[in-house]
Amino acid sequence: MNTLKGIPVLTDAAAGVAVRSGEKYQTPQGFSAIKDGIKPHGQSDPRSLTGKPRWLRAPLAMGEGYDFVRRTVREHRLATVCEEAKCPNIGECWNAGTATIMLMGAVCTRACRFCAVDTGNPRGWLDAEEPANLADSVALMRLKYVVLTSVNRDDLADGGAAHYAACIGAIKQRTPATAVEALTPDFQGVLRDVETVLDAGPEVFAQNVETVRRLTHPVRDPRAGYAQTLAVLAHAKRHRPQVLTKTSLMLGLGETDLEIDECMQDLRSAAVDVLTLGQYLRPTVHHLGVERYVTPEQFAHFRALGLARGFRECVAGPLVRSSYRAERVLAGNNVGLG
């Protein structure tokens, strides 16, 4: 097996050898990537991977609807954040016929320390057939609401904004009644790229702040920024006031209750409409540890606080993720969680 800087590199020739978390491997497109995004670094603490409280137990992903969505995703060469980010709700959402599709491949140019998406440099690679394949898949699954997210593509001049817009446009042309939520990268704060996506006609524009200001680094990649995300969200609302803006905050990384409230106020100052709050779950031993498990009662308190701060909806719960039950976000009942 070849190595690069001491990290094993697995290629197609290494038949039968599974890629382990933190290892470097060769993608089918010919560039290298790190499995799960983070390289091993010193002694890892496995404690937060075990001993989770009972309210964090998700049902096993199985069922007819789950199998159908999984088969469709494979057939059309799509990547879903449901799989890449190891979402605990994958069974529930896929059985309901809802999938969050990840555009522009499954390899991100950034390495956020909470995220299990593979990291590498795609060197400009894009699947030119993705917009058409995506539209076909949305039509096949009869989706009324689809969330489009993507990896960061800092290797592209526009961060992938034009490709993103092409994907939205293909869906709107094929199934005009399908509502689209664009959960985008920050495009390095380049606002004309944000406008490119918005002008394609999504009903919802989202960019995740992820954590409170103090913890932005080291939680997020150095190229991301708290103020940068706020600026992107604020500009989105100014550019297309009729489009709902949305963001997500993970809890359990060491933030204080006061910092959560301060973040809420910052987001409202940027005219953000919808906030989702969920528990951070450490994906591998190489990622940041969990500092606390927030109880369902505490999530209920934070939802009430968010509504009091003026959000149109604040979806909060231990297993909530940014796209969880996204089509129900304006029902006014915490998307049915109670």
MARLUMDREN-358825 format. One record per residue (C-alpha): residue number from 1; residue in one letter; x, y, z. Coordinates in Angstrom, 3 decimals. Example, Ala and Ser with C-alpha at 12.3 -4.5 7.8 and 13.67 -1.06 7.14 Angstrom:
BEGIN
{nuro 1 | nulum A | x 12.300 | y -4.500 | z 7.800}
{nuro 2 | nulum S | x 13.670 | y -1.060 | z 7.140}
END
This chain:
BEGIN
{nuro 1 | nulum M | x 0.000 | y 0.000 | z 0.000}
{nuro 2 | nulum N | x 1.313 | y 3.465 | z -0.932}
{nuro 3 | nulum T | x 1.568 | y 6.246 | z 1.630}
{nuro 4 | nulum L | x 1.528 | y 10.025 | z 1.469}
{nuro 5 | nulum K | x 2.996 | y 11.863 | z 4.442}
{nuro 6 | nulum G | x 2.558 | y 8.687 | z 6.450}
{nuro 7 | nulum I | x -1.141 | y 8.332 | z 5.636}
{nuro 8 | nulum P | x -2.228 | y 5.149 | z 3.807}
{nuro 9 | nulum V | x -3.481 | y 5.769 | z 0.265}
{nuro 10 | nulum L | x -5.996 | y 3.198 | z -0.962}
{nuro 11 | nulum T | x -6.636 | y 2.924 | z -4.704}
{nuro 12 | nulum D | x -8.869 | y 0.716 | z -6.827}
{nuro 13 | nulum A | x -5.948 | y -1.698 | z -6.988}
{nuro 14 | nulum A | x -6.251 | y -2.319 | z -3.268}
{nuro 15 | nulum A | x -9.158 | y -4.688 | z -3.793}
{nuro 16 | nulum G | x -10.927 | y -5.844 | z -0.685}
{nuro 17 | nulum V | x -9.290 | y -3.258 | z 1.580}
{nuro 18 | nulum A | x -11.816 | y -1.020 | z 3.329}
{nuro 19 | nulum V | x -10.990 | y 2.660 | z 3.736}
{nuro 20 | nulum R | x -10.831 | y 3.463 | z 7.417}
{nuro 21 | nulum S | x -11.796 | y 6.771 | z 8.986}
{nuro 22 | nulum G | x -8.977 | y 9.299 | z 8.606}
{nuro 23 | nulum E | x -7.254 | y 7.427 | z 5.768}
{nuro 24 | nulum K | x -6.416 | y 8.929 | z 2.418}
{nuro 25 | nulum Y | x -7.869 | y 7.213 | z -0.640}
{nuro 26 | nulum Q | x -8.192 | y 7.757 | z -4.379}
{nuro 27 | nulum T | x -11.624 | y 8.740 | z -5.692}
{nuro 28 | nulum P | x -13.071 | y 7.381 | z -8.949}
{nuro 29 | nulum Q | x -12.558 | y 10.873 | z -10.392}
{nuro 30 | nulum G | x -8.803 | y 10.592 | z -9.860}
{nuro 31 | nulum F | x -8.128 | y 12.895 | z -6.901}
{nuro 32 | nulum S | x -7.283 | y 11.969 | z -3.307}
{nuro 33 | nulum A | x -9.521 | y 12.524 | z -0.271}
{nuro 34 | nulum I | x -9.572 | y 11.889 | z 3.475}
{nuro 35 | nulum K | x -12.270 | y 9.478 | z 4.647}
{nuro 36 | nulum D | x -14.649 | y 11.234 | z 7.108}
{nuro 37 | nulum G | x -12.773 | y 14.508 | z 6.643}
{nuro 38 | nulum I | x -10.350 | y 14.491 | z 9.580}
{nuro 39 | nulum K | x -6.931 | y 12.841 | z 9.826}
{nuro 40 | nulum P | x -5.947 | y 11.006 | z 13.018}
{nuro 41 | nulum H | x -4.230 | y 13.367 | z 15.448}
{nuro 42 | nulum G | x -2.609 | y 12.049 | z 18.595}
{nuro 43 | nulum Q | x -4.633 | y 10.113 | z 21.163}
{nuro 44 | nulum S | x -8.358 | y 10.171 | z 20.512}
{nuro 45 | nulum D | x -10.944 | y 10.163 | z 23.283}
{nuro 46 | nulum P | x -13.713 | y 7.666 | z 22.425}
{nuro 47 | nulum R | x -15.921 | y 8.512 | z 25.411}
{nuro 48 | nulum S | x -18.434 | y 10.665 | z 23.555}
{nuro 49 | nulum L | x -19.037 | y 7.913 | z 20.991}
{nuro 50 | nulum T | x -20.642 | y 5.728 | z 23.645}
{nuro 51 | nulum G | x -23.033 | y 6.142 | z 26.568}
{nuro 52 | nulum K | x -25.523 | y 8.385 | z 24.770}
{nuro 53 | nulum P | x -28.731 | y 9.191 | z 26.673}
{nuro 54 | nulum R | x -31.886 | y 7.280 | z 25.789}
{nuro 55 | nulum W | x -33.483 | y 10.180 | z 23.921}
{nuro 56 | nulum L | x -30.738 | y 9.996 | z 21.267}
{nuro 57 | nulum R | x -31.552 | y 6.468 | z 20.147}
{nuro 58 | nulum A | x -32.721 | y 6.561 | z 16.541}
{nuro 59 | nulum P | x -34.593 | y 3.652 | z 14.951}
{nuro 60 | nulum L | x -32.702 | y 1.370 | z 12.576}
{nuro 61 | nulum A | x -32.756 | y 2.608 | z 8.986}
{nuro 62 | nulum M | x -34.922 | y 0.104 | z 7.135}
{nuro 63 | nulum G | x -38.239 | y -0.193 | z 5.351}
{nuro 64 | nulum E | x -39.742 | y -0.136 | z 1.864}
{nuro 65 | nulum G | x -39.564 | y 3.640 | z 1.478}
{nuro 66 | nulum Y | x -35.963 | y 3.715 | z 2.686}
{nuro 67 | nulum D | x -34.971 | y 0.996 | z 0.215}
{nuro 68 | nulum F | x -36.713 | y 2.832 | z -2.631}
{nuro 69 | nulum V | x -34.976 | y 6.159 | z -1.999}
{nuro 70 | nulum R | x -31.608 | y 4.443 | z -1.507}
{nuro 71 | nulum R | x -31.984 | y 2.582 | z -4.812}
{nuro 72 | nulum T | x -32.966 | y 5.773 | z -6.654}
{nuro 73 | nulum V | x -29.982 | y 7.689 | z -5.257}
{nuro 74 | nulum R | x -27.608 | y 4.929 | z -6.415}
{nuro 75 | nulum E | x -29.106 | y 4.618 | z -9.874}
{nuro 76 | nulum H | x -28.770 | y 8.343 | z -10.563}
{nuro 77 | nulum R | x -25.290 | y 8.760 | z -9.058}
{nuro 78 | nulum L | x -26.474 | y 11.218 | z -6.409}
{nuro 79 | nulum A | x -24.822 | y 11.912 | z -3.070}
{nuro 80 | nulum T | x -27.033 | y 12.598 | z -0.053}
{nuro 81 | nulum V | x -26.056 | y 14.458 | z 3.066}
{nuro 82 | nulum C | x -28.221 | y 11.910 | z 4.860}
{nuro 83 | nulum E | x -25.529 | y 9.291 | z 4.219}
{nuro 84 | nulum E | x -22.368 | y 11.396 | z 4.084}
{nuro 85 | nulum A | x -23.081 | y 13.190 | z 7.374}
{nuro 86 | nulum K | x -24.315 | y 9.998 | z 9.073}
{nuro 87 | nulum C | x -27.670 | y 11.604 | z 9.901}
{nuro 88 | nulum P | x -29.583 | y 9.706 | z 12.607}
{nuro 89 | nulum N | x -32.920 | y 10.476 | z 10.902}
{nuro 90 | nulum I | x -32.115 | y 8.812 | z 7.578}
{nuro 91 | nulum G | x -34.623 | y 5.981 | z 8.063}
{nuro 92 | nulum E | x -37.470 | y 8.261 | z 9.109}
{nuro 93 | nulum C | x -36.944 | y 10.775 | z 6.309}
{nuro 94 | nulum W | x -36.324 | y 8.288 | z 3.517}
{nuro 95 | nulum N | x -39.326 | y 6.196 | z 4.515}
{nuro 96 | nulum A | x -41.385 | y 9.386 | z 4.199}
{nuro 97 | nulum G | x -40.035 | y 9.881 | z 0.667}
{nuro 98 | nulum T | x -37.933 | y 12.911 | z 1.589}
{nuro 99 | nulum A | x -34.241 | y 13.129 | z 0.775}
{nuro 100 | nulum T | x -31.661 | y 15.862 | z 1.095}
{nuro 101 | nulum I | x -29.465 | y 15.708 | z -1.996}
{nuro 102 | nulum M | x -25.813 | y 16.736 | z -1.838}
{nuro 103 | nulum L | x -24.592 | y 18.383 | z -5.028}
{nuro 104 | nulum M | x -21.140 | y 18.538 | z -6.630}
{nuro 105 | nulum G | x -19.892 | y 15.229 | z -5.286}
{nuro 106 | nulum A | x -19.152 | y 13.818 | z -1.858}
{nuro 107 | nulum V | x -15.727 | y 15.400 | z -1.248}
{nuro 108 | nulum C | x -15.476 | y 18.808 | z 0.445}
{nuro 109 | nulum T | x -12.565 | y 21.222 | z 0.147}
{nuro 110 | nulum R | x -12.915 | y 22.113 | z 3.835}
{nuro 111 | nulum A | x -12.312 | y 20.116 | z 7.004}
{nuro 112 | nulum C | x -14.695 | y 21.255 | z 9.717}
{nuro 113 | nulum R | x -14.028 | y 19.359 | z 12.932}
{nuro 114 | nulum F | x -17.650 | y 18.363 | z 13.486}
{nuro 115 | nulum C | x -18.341 | y 17.016 | z 9.997}
{nuro 116 | nulum A | x -17.808 | y 13.505 | z 8.616}
{nuro 117 | nulum V | x -17.944 | y 14.417 | z 4.926}
{nuro 118 | nulum D | x -14.753 | y 13.345 | z 3.128}
{nuro 119 | nulum T | x -12.196 | y 16.106 | z 2.509}
{nuro 120 | nulum G | x -9.984 | y 16.709 | z -0.517}
{nuro 121 | nulum N | x -9.385 | y 18.862 | z -3.572}
{nuro 122 | nulum P | x -11.629 | y 17.840 | z -6.498}
{nuro 123 | nulum R | x -9.524 | y 20.074 | z -8.787}
{nuro 124 | nulum G | x -12.480 | y 21.460 | z -10.679}
{nuro 125 | nulum W | x -14.290 | y 18.166 | z -11.253}
{nuro 126 | nulum L | x -18.054 | y 18.441 | z -11.760}
{nuro 127 | nulum D | x -20.634 | y 16.005 | z -13.074}
{nuro 128 | nulum A | x -22.131 | y 17.843 | z -16.063}
{nuro 129 | nulum E | x -25.059 | y 15.407 | z -16.077}
{nuro 130 | nulum E | x -25.965 | y 16.072 | z -12.435}
{nuro 131 | nulum P | x -28.682 | y 18.725 | z -13.030}
{nuro 132 | nulum A | x -30.578 | y 16.445 | z -15.434}
{nuro 133 | nulum N | x -30.091 | y 13.353 | z -13.255}
{nuro 134 | nulum L | x -31.224 | y 15.295 | z -10.207}
{nuro 135 | nulum A | x -34.394 | y 16.539 | z -11.897}
{nuro 136 | nulum D | x -35.160 | y 13.001 | z -13.061}
{nuro 137 | nulum S | x -34.720 | y 11.672 | z -9.520}
{nuro 138 | nulum V | x -36.919 | y 14.340 | z -7.935}
{nuro 139 | nulum A | x -39.641 | y 13.540 | z -10.481}
{nuro 140 | nulum L | x -39.244 | y 9.795 | z -9.951}
{nuro 141 | nulum M | x -39.557 | y 10.157 | z -6.168}
{nuro 142 | nulum R | x -42.539 | y 12.517 | z -6.585}
{nuro 143 | nulum L | x -41.050 | y 14.967 | z -4.130}
{nuro 144 | nulum K | x -43.112 | y 18.011 | z -3.253}
{nuro 145 | nulum Y | x -40.204 | y 19.549 | z -1.330}
{nuro 146 | nulum V | x -36.511 | y 18.870 | z -1.837}
{nuro 147 | nulum V | x -33.488 | y 20.147 | z 0.062}
{nuro 148 | nulum L | x -30.385 | y 20.694 | z -2.055}
{nuro 149 | nulum T | x -27.172 | y 21.016 | z -0.137}
{nuro 150 | nulum S | x -23.567 | y 20.650 | z -1.206}
{nuro 151 | nulum V | x -20.000 | y 20.267 | z -0.180}
{nuro 152 | nulum N | x -17.826 | y 23.387 | z -0.189}
{nuro 153 | nulum R | x -16.101 | y 23.740 | z -3.544}
{nuro 154 | nulum D | x -13.396 | y 26.336 | z -2.984}
{nuro 155 | nulum D | x -11.578 | y 24.848 | z -5.991}
{nuro 156 | nulum L | x -14.194 | y 26.411 | z -8.305}
{nuro 157 | nulum A | x -14.051 | y 30.099 | z -9.223}
{nuro 158 | nulum D | x -17.674 | y 30.681 | z -8.196}
{nuro 159 | nulum G | x -17.753 | y 28.061 | z -5.451}
{nuro 160 | nulum G | x -20.142 | y 26.050 | z -7.611}
{nuro 161 | nulum A | x -22.886 | y 28.698 | z -7.630}
{nuro 162 | nulum A | x -23.648 | y 28.336 | z -11.350}
{nuro 163 | nulum H | x -23.882 | y 24.540 | z -11.039}
{nuro 164 | nulum Y | x -26.143 | y 24.957 | z -8.010}
{nuro 165 | nulum A | x -28.382 | y 27.293 | z -9.999}
{nuro 166 | nulum A | x -28.459 | y 24.848 | z -12.908}
{nuro 167 | nulum C | x -29.654 | y 22.091 | z -10.566}
{nuro 168 | nulum I | x -32.444 | y 24.285 | z -9.190}
{nuro 169 | nulum G | x -33.417 | y 25.327 | z -12.701}
{nuro 170 | nulum A | x -33.573 | y 21.719 | z -13.907}
{nuro 171 | nulum I | x -35.964 | y 20.802 | z -11.087}
{nuro 172 | nulum K | x -38.157 | y 23.843 | z -11.713}
{nuro 173 | nulum Q | x -38.380 | y 22.996 | z -15.398}
{nuro 174 | nulum R | x -39.149 | y 19.296 | z -14.854}
{nuro 175 | nulum T | x -41.432 | y 19.538 | z -11.794}
{nuro 176 | nulum P | x -42.501 | y 23.184 | z -11.372}
{nuro 177 | nulum A | x -44.631 | y 22.399 | z -8.309}
{nuro 178 | nulum T | x -41.665 | y 21.082 | z -6.323}
{nuro 179 | nulum A | x -40.491 | y 23.537 | z -3.662}
{nuro 180 | nulum V | x -36.699 | y 23.810 | z -3.380}
{nuro 181 | nulum E | x -34.637 | y 24.624 | z -0.321}
{nuro 182 | nulum A | x -31.032 | y 25.565 | z -1.120}
{nuro 183 | nulum L | x -28.766 | y 24.784 | z 1.840}
{nuro 184 | nulum T | x -25.605 | y 26.289 | z 0.435}
{nuro 185 | nulum P | x -21.930 | y 26.828 | z 1.228}
{nuro 186 | nulum D | x -20.869 | y 30.358 | z 2.152}
{nuro 187 | nulum F | x -19.217 | y 30.920 | z -1.259}
{nuro 188 | nulum Q | x -16.340 | y 32.537 | z 0.676}
{nuro 189 | nulum G | x -18.624 | y 35.500 | z 1.267}
{nuro 190 | nulum V | x -18.811 | y 36.432 | z -2.431}
{nuro 191 | nulum L | x -22.297 | y 37.914 | z -2.599}
{nuro 192 | nulum R | x -22.702 | y 37.777 | z -6.375}
{nuro 193 | nulum D | x -22.418 | y 33.988 | z -6.091}
{nuro 194 | nulum V | x -25.134 | y 34.016 | z -3.431}
{nuro 195 | nulum E | x -27.292 | y 36.001 | z -5.863}
{nuro 196 | nulum T | x -26.687 | y 33.432 | z -8.609}
{nuro 197 | nulum V | x -28.312 | y 30.748 | z -6.467}
{nuro 198 | nulum L | x -31.165 | y 32.973 | z -5.319}
{nuro 199 | nulum D | x -31.967 | y 34.073 | z -8.874}
{nuro 200 | nulum A | x -32.574 | y 30.422 | z -9.822}
{nuro 201 | nulum G | x -35.771 | y 30.516 | z -7.760}
{nuro 202 | nulum P | x -35.497 | y 28.506 | z -4.533}
{nuro 203 | nulum E | x -38.294 | y 28.972 | z -2.018}
{nuro 204 | nulum V | x -35.871 | y 28.729 | z 0.936}
{nuro 205 | nulum F | x -32.217 | y 29.803 | z 1.175}
{nuro 206 | nulum A | x -30.162 | y 28.359 | z 4.030}
{nuro 207 | nulum Q | x -26.571 | y 28.706 | z 5.197}
{nuro 208 | nulum N | x -25.615 | y 27.180 | z 8.514}
{nuro 209 | nulum V | x -23.900 | y 29.191 | z 11.228}
{nuro 210 | nulum E | x -23.243 | y 25.833 | z 12.989}
{nuro 211 | nulum T | x -22.111 | y 27.191 | z 16.386}
{nuro 212 | nulum V | x -21.834 | y 30.332 | z 18.495}
{nuro 213 | nulum R | x -19.354 | y 33.090 | z 17.710}
{nuro 214 | nulum R | x -16.725 | y 32.041 | z 20.288}
{nuro 215 | nulum L | x -16.580 | y 28.442 | z 19.070}
{nuro 216 | nulum T | x -16.588 | y 29.113 | z 15.323}
{nuro 217 | nulum H | x -12.905 | y 28.248 | z 15.334}
{nuro 218 | nulum P | x -11.981 | y 25.472 | z 16.012}
{nuro 219 | nulum V | x -15.423 | y 23.983 | z 15.198}
{nuro 220 | nulum R | x -15.503 | y 25.230 | z 11.588}
{nuro 221 | nulum D | x -12.799 | y 25.299 | z 8.937}
{nuro 222 | nulum P | x -10.611 | y 28.442 | z 9.047}
{nuro 223 | nulum R | x -12.103 | y 29.570 | z 5.720}
{nuro 224 | nulum A | x -15.570 | y 29.718 | z 7.280}
{nuro 225 | nulum G | x -16.614 | y 32.557 | z 9.556}
{nuro 226 | nulum Y | x -19.411 | y 33.573 | z 11.916}
{nuro 227 | nulum A | x -19.638 | y 37.094 | z 10.490}
{nuro 228 | nulum Q | x -19.300 | y 35.731 | z 6.956}
{nuro 229 | nulum T | x -22.334 | y 33.466 | z 7.385}
{nuro 230 | nulum L | x -24.365 | y 36.323 | z 8.891}
{nuro 231 | nulum A | x -23.424 | y 38.526 | z 5.926}
{nuro 232 | nulum V | x -24.477 | y 35.840 | z 3.425}
{nuro 233 | nulum L | x -27.850 | y 35.356 | z 5.150}
{nuro 234 | nulum A | x -28.502 | y 39.082 | z 5.455}
{nuro 235 | nulum H | x -27.691 | y 39.665 | z 1.782}
{nuro 236 | nulum A | x -29.927 | y 36.800 | z 0.717}
{nuro 237 | nulum K | x -32.897 | y 38.428 | z 2.454}
{nuro 238 | nulum R | x -32.092 | y 41.838 | z 0.962}
{nuro 239 | nulum H | x -31.675 | y 40.439 | z -2.553}
{nuro 240 | nulum R | x -34.829 | y 38.279 | z -2.522}
{nuro 241 | nulum P | x -37.053 | y 39.392 | z 0.384}
{nuro 242 | nulum Q | x -39.756 | y 36.856 | z -0.497}
{nuro 243 | nulum V | x -37.359 | y 33.908 | z -0.048}
{nuro 244 | nulum L | x -37.304 | y 32.410 | z 3.435}
{nuro 245 | nulum T | x -33.871 | y 32.388 | z 5.056}
{nuro 246 | nulum K | x -32.812 | y 29.646 | z 7.406}
{nuro 247 | nulum T | x -29.843 | y 28.494 | z 9.477}
{nuro 248 | nulum S | x -28.894 | y 25.785 | z 11.962}
{nuro 249 | nulum L | x -27.068 | y 25.661 | z 15.275}
{nuro 250 | nulum M | x -25.547 | y 22.563 | z 16.895}
{nuro 251 | nulum L | x -25.626 | y 22.346 | z 20.680}
{nuro 252 | nulum G | x -23.263 | y 20.377 | z 22.895}
{nuro 253 | nulum L | x -19.925 | y 21.791 | z 21.731}
{nuro 254 | nulum G | x -19.256 | y 23.867 | z 24.829}
{nuro 255 | nulum E | x -21.512 | y 26.856 | z 24.209}
{nuro 256 | nulum T | x -23.307 | y 28.582 | z 27.079}
{nuro 257 | nulum D | x -27.011 | y 29.373 | z 27.229}
{nuro 258 | nulum L | x -26.169 | y 33.070 | z 27.069}
{nuro 259 | nulum E | x -24.123 | y 32.533 | z 23.901}
{nuro 260 | nulum I | x -27.059 | y 30.679 | z 22.310}
{nuro 261 | nulum D | x -29.307 | y 33.655 | z 23.016}
{nuro 262 | nulum E | x -26.688 | y 36.088 | z 21.669}
{nuro 263 | nulum C | x -26.436 | y 34.000 | z 18.488}
{nuro 264 | nulum M | x -30.201 | y 34.093 | z 18.110}
{nuro 265 | nulum Q | x -30.154 | y 37.866 | z 18.358}
{nuro 266 | nulum D | x -27.352 | y 38.108 | z 15.778}
{nuro 267 | nulum L | x -29.359 | y 35.924 | z 13.400}
{nuro 268 | nulum R | x -32.499 | y 37.978 | z 13.848}
{nuro 269 | nulum S | x -30.464 | y 41.114 | z 13.155}
{nuro 270 | nulum A | x -29.613 | y 39.457 | z 9.825}
{nuro 271 | nulum A | x -33.386 | y 38.937 | z 9.252}
{nuro 272 | nulum V | x -33.135 | y 35.132 | z 9.389}
{nuro 273 | nulum D | x -36.628 | y 33.600 | z 9.342}
{nuro 274 | nulum V | x -36.091 | y 30.033 | z 10.556}
{nuro 275 | nulum L | x -33.652 | y 28.473 | z 13.035}
{nuro 276 | nulum T | x -33.105 | y 24.784 | z 13.744}
{nuro 277 | nulum L | x -31.384 | y 23.507 | z 16.895}
{nuro 278 | nulum G | x -30.066 | y 19.976 | z 17.357}
{nuro 279 | nulum Q | x -27.614 | y 17.943 | z 19.413}
{nuro 280 | nulum Y | x -24.052 | y 17.639 | z 18.127}
{nuro 281 | nulum L | x -23.081 | y 13.973 | z 17.828}
{nuro 282 | nulum R | x -19.434 | y 13.109 | z 17.366}
{nuro 283 | nulum P | x -19.137 | y 11.091 | z 14.131}
{nuro 284 | nulum T | x -15.687 | y 9.517 | z 14.755}
{nuro 285 | nulum V | x -12.945 | y 9.545 | z 17.392}
{nuro 286 | nulum H | x -11.030 | y 12.029 | z 15.226}
{nuro 287 | nulum H | x -13.713 | y 14.714 | z 15.524}
{nuro 288 | nulum L | x -14.518 | y 17.136 | z 18.345}
{nuro 289 | nulum G | x -15.914 | y 15.557 | z 21.497}
{nuro 290 | nulum V | x -19.380 | y 16.189 | z 22.911}
{nuro 291 | nulum E | x -19.241 | y 18.596 | z 25.856}
{nuro 292 | nulum R | x -22.850 | y 18.073 | z 26.994}
{nuro 293 | nulum Y | x -26.046 | y 16.318 | z 26.037}
{nuro 294 | nulum V | x -28.893 | y 18.813 | z 25.907}
{nuro 295 | nulum T | x -32.142 | y 17.390 | z 27.274}
{nuro 296 | nulum P | x -35.477 | y 17.497 | z 25.426}
{nuro 297 | nulum E | x -36.715 | y 19.906 | z 28.107}
{nuro 298 | nulum Q | x -33.806 | y 22.252 | z 27.430}
{nuro 299 | nulum F | x -34.508 | y 22.106 | z 23.700}
{nuro 300 | nulum A | x -38.114 | y 23.064 | z 24.423}
{nuro 301 | nulum H | x -36.825 | y 26.075 | z 26.376}
{nuro 302 | nulum F | x -34.565 | y 27.142 | z 23.501}
{nuro 303 | nulum R | x -37.432 | y 26.795 | z 21.013}
{nuro 304 | nulum A | x -39.573 | y 29.096 | z 23.153}
{nuro 305 | nulum L | x -36.677 | y 31.542 | z 23.378}
{nuro 306 | nulum G | x -36.217 | y 31.488 | z 19.606}
{nuro 307 | nulum L | x -39.880 | y 32.217 | z 18.999}
{nuro 308 | nulum A | x -39.728 | y 35.035 | z 21.530}
{nuro 309 | nulum R | x -36.740 | y 36.485 | z 19.645}
{nuro 310 | nulum G | x -38.884 | y 36.688 | z 16.517}
{nuro 311 | nulum F | x -38.098 | y 33.655 | z 14.355}
{nuro 312 | nulum R | x -41.050 | y 32.503 | z 12.263}
{nuro 313 | nulum E | x -40.174 | y 29.014 | z 13.455}
{nuro 314 | nulum C | x -37.498 | y 27.549 | z 15.708}
{nuro 315 | nulum V | x -37.342 | y 23.780 | z 15.268}
{nuro 316 | nulum A | x -35.577 | y 22.255 | z 18.269}
{nuro 317 | nulum G | x -34.908 | y 18.722 | z 19.442}
{nuro 318 | nulum P | x -32.046 | y 16.301 | z 20.148}
{nuro 319 | nulum L | x -32.159 | y 14.629 | z 16.712}
{nuro 320 | nulum V | x -33.115 | y 17.721 | z 14.705}
{nuro 321 | nulum R | x -30.845 | y 18.516 | z 11.771}
{nuro 322 | nulum S | x -31.017 | y 21.515 | z 9.458}
{nuro 323 | nulum S | x -33.137 | y 19.724 | z 6.845}
{nuro 324 | nulum Y | x -35.201 | y 17.591 | z 9.242}
{nuro 325 | nulum R | x -38.874 | y 17.606 | z 8.164}
{nuro 326 | nulum A | x -38.038 | y 20.741 | z 6.200}
{nuro 327 | nulum E | x -41.320 | y 20.722 | z 4.282}
{nuro 328 | nulum R | x -43.233 | y 21.119 | z 7.571}
{nuro 329 | nulum V | x -41.132 | y 23.903 | z 9.015}
{nuro 330 | nulum L | x -43.883 | y 26.558 | z 8.833}
{nuro 331 | nulum A | x -46.613 | y 24.385 | z 10.337}
{nuro 332 | nulum G | x -46.041 | y 26.153 | z 13.655}
{nuro 333 | nulum N | x -45.820 | y 22.972 | z 15.748}
{nuro 334 | nulum N | x -42.062 | y 22.242 | z 15.903}
{nuro 335 | nulum V | x -42.532 | y 20.054 | z 12.761}
{nuro 336 | nulum G | x -44.716 | y 17.715 | z 14.761}
{nuro 337 | nulum L | x -42.208 | y 17.036 | z 17.530}
{nuro 338 | nulum G | x -44.506 | y 18.655 | z 20.129}
END
